[in-house]
Amino acid sequence: MVVWRVPSPVAGSIHAFKYRLALVVDGSCVLRYDNEAGKGDHKHAGDTEMPYVFTTPQALLQDFWSDVDNWEI
C-alpha cells in the first residue's frame, strides 16, 4: 500500500496523488487499486479492471478496506 502526493497529476488523473494498494493472496494479486500513468484511476478485482472515482485519500483507503473486508477467499 503506497499513497503519495505528486507535484502534478499523473497522466489520466486529475488529482495530486499517486497510489497503489493491493491485496495479495497466496502470491497472487486478487485486488488492486492504482492510477498508473495513462490509465488514470481504476481498480482490478481478479481479472476484471474497472474505473475508480478518486475523491480523497481517506475515501480511497476506506473503499479499499471495504473491498478487502468483502473479499471471499
Secondary structure, DSSP 8 states (H G I E B T S, - for coil): -EEEE-SS--TT--SSEEEEEEEEETTEEEEEEE--TTT-SEEEETTEEEE-----HHHHHHHHHHHHHH---
